[in-house]
């Protein structure tokens, strides 16, 4: 029924997943970005210490913060890649 009204339900669903208002270059940059090297190194150190149960309370908090930051970045990167893919599919369909 939604298609009869000219709206594709999958297109409406994409609005929450796609990153809007960014240029292709911005989307590509976001899709390839990483944590800063210093943060990445620190995260690896904390993960290693955590596996050995050697973290103090402050380090546990720091690990939690870095993991949350890495997770958020991964979600943004995934959405940027998804947006790029949808844009490319739109170009090939046109």
Backbone as CSV, one residue per row, in Angstrom:
resi,resn,N_x,N_y,N_z,CA_x,CA_y,CA_z,C_x,C_y,C_z
1,UNK,0.816,-1.190,0.000,0.000,0.000,0.000,0.862,1.256,0.000
2,UNK,1.977,1.214,0.703,2.846,2.391,0.756,3.400,2.713,-0.623
3,UNK,3.665,1.679,-1.434,4.204,1.932,-2.761,3.174,2.588,-3.661
4,UNK,1.897,2.360,-3.416,0.853,3.018,-4.195,0.861,4.518,-3.960
5,UNK,1.285,4.913,-2.783,1.356,6.338,-2.460,2.662,6.968,-2.930
6,UNK,3.513,6.147,-3.566,4.781,6.678,-4.060,5.888,6.669,-3.024
7,UNK,5.670,6.006,-1.905,6.726,5.917,-0.907,7.121,4.467,-0.741
8,UNK,8.385,4.216,-0.842,8.932,2.876,-0.678,9.280,2.685,0.788
9,UNK,8.713,1.664,1.453,8.985,1.481,2.891,10.465,1.300,3.194
10,UNK,11.218,0.644,2.304,12.647,0.457,2.571,13.381,1.787,2.507
11,UNK,12.905,2.706,1.655,13.525,4.030,1.570,13.294,4.820,2.860
12,UNK,12.102,4.723,3.394,11.796,5.396,4.663,12.656,4.829,5.782
13,UNK,12.833,3.527,5.780,13.655,2.866,6.799,15.105,3.315,6.704
14,UNK,15.603,3.583,5.480,16.984,4.009,5.275,17.289,5.347,5.919
15,UNK,16.288,6.202,6.046,16.534,7.545,6.579,17.181,7.503,7.951
16,UNK,16.859,6.515,8.756,17.453,6.400,10.082,18.850,5.812,10.055
17,UNK,19.214,5.161,8.954,20.510,4.504,8.848,21.514,5.326,8.062
18,UNK,21.045,6.022,7.047,21.933,6.807,6.191,22.335,8.106,6.888
19,UNK,23.537,8.524,6.603,24.027,9.815,7.102,23.694,10.858,6.046
20,UNK,22.887,11.816,6.418,22.417,12.819,5.474,23.227,14.109,5.611
21,UNK,23.300,14.850,4.536,23.918,16.167,4.560,25.432,16.166,4.472
22,UNK,26.030,15.007,4.138,27.483,14.932,4.006,27.853,14.729,2.540
23,UNK,28.976,15.292,2.146,29.449,15.091,0.776,30.043,13.685,0.647
24,UNK,30.260,13.262,-0.581,30.894,11.958,-0.807,32.273,11.903,-0.169
25,UNK,33.036,12.980,-0.282,34.370,13.011,0.326,34.296,12.902,1.844
26,UNK,33.320,13.568,2.439,33.143,13.487,3.889,32.738,12.072,4.307
27,UNK,31.851,11.457,3.548,31.439,10.082,3.852,32.617,9.117,3.727
28,UNK,33.421,9.293,2.693,34.598,8.428,2.503,35.605,8.616,3.642
29,UNK,35.811,9.853,4.042,36.740,10.119,5.148,36.230,9.486,6.436
30,UNK,34.955,9.632,6.701,34.370,9.050,7.907,34.441,7.527,7.870
31,UNK,34.188,6.947,6.706,34.213,5.491,6.565,35.600,4.911,6.823
32,UNK,36.628,5.712,6.632,37.995,5.196,6.793,38.707,5.720,8.046
33,UNK,38.025,6.489,8.866,38.706,7.065,10.032,38.946,6.012,11.118
34,UNK,39.869,6.313,12.001,40.257,5.413,13.083,40.477,6.218,14.343
35,UNK,40.559,5.500,15.465,40.966,6.151,16.700,42.360,6.721,16.503
36,UNK,42.674,7.765,17.225,44.032,8.299,17.193,44.999,7.206,17.643
37,UNK,46.197,7.214,17.092,47.175,6.161,17.394,47.418,6.024,18.892
38,UNK,47.506,7.150,19.572,47.744,7.130,21.019,46.598,6.416,21.743
39,UNK,45.373,6.721,21.333,44.213,6.074,21.958,44.151,4.588,21.606
40,UNK,44.475,4.273,20.369,44.476,2.880,19.937,45.513,2.064,20.716
41,UNK,46.706,2.640,20.888,47.761,1.967,21.652,47.351,1.778,23.110
42,UNK,46.765,2.820,23.674,46.323,2.744,25.074,45.222,1.702,25.233
43,UNK,44.299,1.667,24.306,43.224,0.679,24.345,43.802,-0.732,24.314
44,UNK,44.763,-0.956,23.437,45.388,-2.283,23.358,46.086,-2.649,24.665
45,UNK,46.785,-1.695,25.268,47.458,-1.937,26.552,46.444,-2.310,27.637
46,UNK,45.350,-1.557,27.687,44.334,-1.811,28.710,43.631,-3.150,28.487
47,UNK,43.368,-3.496,27.247,42.737,-4.784,26.946,43.660,-5.929,27.366
48,UNK,44.934,-5.784,27.099,45.912,-6.810,27.489,45.971,-6.946,29.008
49,UNK,46.055,-5.818,29.690,46.075,-5.857,31.161,44.781,-6.423,31.722
50,UNK,43.673,-6.086,31.098,42.384,-6.582,31.561,42.297,-8.102,31.439
51,UNK,42.857,-8.643,30.351,42.854,-10.098,30.154,43.631,-10.809,31.259
52,UNK,44.569,-10.095,31.839,45.382,-10.651,32.929,44.857,-10.216,34.296
53,UNK,43.700,-9.552,34.310,43.068,-9.048,35.546,44.003,-8.134,36.340
54,UNK,44.681,-7.247,35.631,45.651,-6.357,36.265,45.229,-4.888,36.272
55,UNK,43.974,-4.597,35.950,43.536,-3.203,35.888,43.092,-2.699,37.259
56,UNK,43.502,-1.467,37.564,42.983,-0.802,38.753,41.622,-0.185,38.381
57,UNK,40.922,0.330,39.348,39.581,0.882,39.121,39.592,2.022,38.097
58,UNK,40.592,2.872,38.189,40.706,4.001,37.247,40.928,3.500,35.822
59,UNK,41.730,2.458,35.676,41.994,1.909,34.351,40.755,1.205,33.782
60,UNK,39.955,0.596,34.636,38.707,-0.021,34.178,37.797,1.055,33.593
61,UNK,37.702,2.186,34.275,36.894,3.306,33.767,37.444,3.826,32.446
62,UNK,38.753,3.952,32.368,39.382,4.428,31.134,39.126,3.442,29.994
63,UNK,39.221,2.148,30.278,38.942,1.126,29.271,37.496,1.223,28.795
64,UNK,36.577,1.370,29.732,35.164,1.505,29.368,34.941,2.706,28.452
65,UNK,35.581,3.827,28.765,35.432,5.039,27.948,36.004,4.844,26.547
66,UNK,37.171,4.226,26.469,37.785,4.002,25.159,36.982,2.999,24.332
67,UNK,36.451,1.974,24.974,35.622,1.002,24.255,34.337,1.654,23.744
68,UNK,33.748,2.519,24.549,32.538,3.230,24.118,32.860,4.145,22.931
69,UNK,33.997,4.793,22.988,34.417,5.668,21.897,34.656,4.854,20.623
70,UNK,35.330,3.714,20.755,35.599,2.851,19.606,34.294,2.296,19.032
71,UNK,33.365,1.919,19.888,32.065,1.419,19.424,31.286,2.491,18.673
72,UNK,31.271,3.697,19.210,30.585,4.799,18.548,31.188,5.104,17.187
73,UNK,32.507,5.081,17.127,33.196,5.330,15.865,32.876,4.229,14.860
74,UNK,32.840,2.986,15.326,32.523,1.872,14.435,31.102,2.010,13.873
75,UNK,30.170,2.440,14.701,28.803,2.650,14.219,28.748,3.749,13.155
76,UNK,29.456,4.841,13.399,29.489,5.927,12.413,30.130,5.477,11.107
77,UNK,31.214,4.724,11.206,31.886,4.217,10.012,30.951,3.298,9.227
78,UNK,30.235,2.453,9.937,29.308,1.531,9.292,28.195,2.288,8.585
79,UNK,27.659,3.305,9.248,26.603,4.112,8.630,27.133,4.867,7.412
80,UNK,28.370,5.352,7.482,28.965,6.043,6.334,29.124,5.080,5.166
81,UNK,29.592,3.866,5.429,29.734,2.864,4.363,28.371,2.498,3.776
82,UNK,27.394,2.342,4.648,26.041,2.014,4.197,25.494,3.130,3.313
83,UNK,25.696,4.367,3.718,25.225,5.511,2.938,25.906,5.544,1.577
84,UNK,27.216,5.331,1.559,27.946,5.294,0.292,27.410,4.191,-0.618
85,UNK,27.152,3.031,-0.056,26.626,1.914,-0.833,25.260,2.263,-1.426
86,UNK,24.389,2.837,-0.606,23.053,3.206,-1.086,23.154,4.275,-2.183
87,UNK,24.063,5.213,-2.035,24.245,6.242,-3.064,24.742,5.618,-4.367
88,UNK,25.671,4.678,-4.260,26.192,4.005,-5.460,25.098,3.176,-6.126
89,UNK,24.264,2.507,-5.324,23.158,1.731,-5.878,22.179,2.658,-6.601
90,UNK,21.971,3.834,-6.052,21.082,4.803,-6.689,21.638,5.288,-8.024
91,UNK,22.963,5.445,-8.089,23.597,5.888,-9.334,23.492,4.812,-10.411
92,UNK,23.665,3.549,-10.017,23.611,2.471,-11.004,22.181,2.182,-11.436
93,UNK,21.221,2.516,-10.582,19.811,2.287,-10.921,19.273,3.385,-11.832
94,UNK,19.941,4.529,-11.819,19.445,5.663,-12.615,19.814,5.553,-14.069
